[in-house]
Amino acid sequence: MVYNCCSGDQNPLLWGDLERWGYAHLINNPLNDVIWYPGGSFKSNRAWNNINDFFVHYVPAYLVDIAARVAGKKPM
């Protein structure tokens, strides 16, 4: 029976641990039909995270939409 389950001094759960575990599970359970394989890391600075989001998420999405329009297809 579990009475309390939390991260504490004895066995702390850190964001880096979660990142490593998630990546390991992603490698063991690959995804189908993705443009690129997911990856990334946690950022400790909000501004750096926003810059990273812009270049990793928005720029590729706009480039794919532009390529679709040039090819005469409907953008995603």
C-alpha positions as CSV (number, residue, x, y, z in Angstrom):
1,M,0.0,0.0,0.0
2,V,1.3,3.5,-0.9
3,Y,0.6,6.3,1.6
4,N,2.6,9.0,0.0
5,C,4.5,9.3,-3.2
6,C,6.6,12.4,-3.8
7,S,10.1,13.5,-4.7
8,G,12.2,14.3,-1.7
9,D,15.7,14.4,-0.3
10,Q,16.2,10.6,-0.2
11,N,15.3,9.9,-3.9
12,P,14.7,13.1,-5.7
13,L,13.1,13.2,-9.2
14,L,15.0,15.7,-11.4
15,W,14.1,17.1,-14.8
16,G,17.3,15.7,-16.3
17,D,16.2,12.2,-15.1
18,L,12.8,12.6,-16.7
19,E,14.5,13.8,-19.9
20,R,16.8,10.7,-20.0
21,W,14.0,8.3,-19.2
22,G,11.8,9.8,-21.9
23,Y,14.5,9.6,-24.5
24,A,15.2,6.0,-23.6
25,H,11.5,5.1,-24.0
26,L,11.4,7.0,-27.3
27,I,14.3,4.9,-28.7
28,N,12.7,1.6,-27.5
29,N,9.3,2.6,-28.9
30,P,9.9,4.4,-32.2
31,L,7.2,6.5,-33.8
32,N,5.7,6.1,-37.3
33,D,5.1,8.8,-40.0
34,V,7.0,11.7,-38.4
35,I,8.9,14.4,-40.3
36,W,11.8,14.1,-37.9
37,Y,12.5,12.2,-34.8
38,P,11.5,14.0,-31.6
39,G,14.2,15.3,-29.3
40,G,15.1,18.3,-27.3
41,S,16.0,19.3,-23.8
42,F,14.6,21.3,-20.9
43,K,15.7,25.0,-20.8
44,S,16.3,26.9,-17.6
45,N,15.7,30.3,-19.2
46,R,12.3,31.4,-20.6
47,A,13.8,33.7,-23.3
48,W,16.1,30.9,-24.6
49,N,13.2,28.5,-24.6
50,N,11.1,31.0,-26.7
51,I,13.9,31.5,-29.2
52,N,14.4,27.7,-29.4
53,D,10.6,27.2,-30.0
54,F,10.6,29.8,-32.8
55,F,13.5,28.2,-34.7
56,V,12.6,24.5,-34.0
57,H,8.8,24.7,-34.3
58,Y,7.6,27.7,-36.2
59,V,10.3,28.2,-38.9
60,P,10.1,24.6,-40.1
61,A,6.3,24.7,-40.0
62,Y,6.2,27.8,-42.2
63,L,8.8,26.3,-44.6
64,V,6.8,23.2,-45.0
65,D,3.6,25.3,-45.7
66,I,5.5,27.4,-48.2
67,A,6.8,24.3,-50.0
68,A,3.3,22.9,-50.1
69,R,1.9,26.2,-51.6
70,V,4.7,26.2,-54.2
71,A,3.9,22.6,-55.1
72,G,0.2,23.6,-55.5
73,K,-0.9,21.7,-52.5
74,K,-2.9,22.8,-49.4
75,P,-0.7,23.9,-46.5
76,M,-0.7,21.7,-43.4
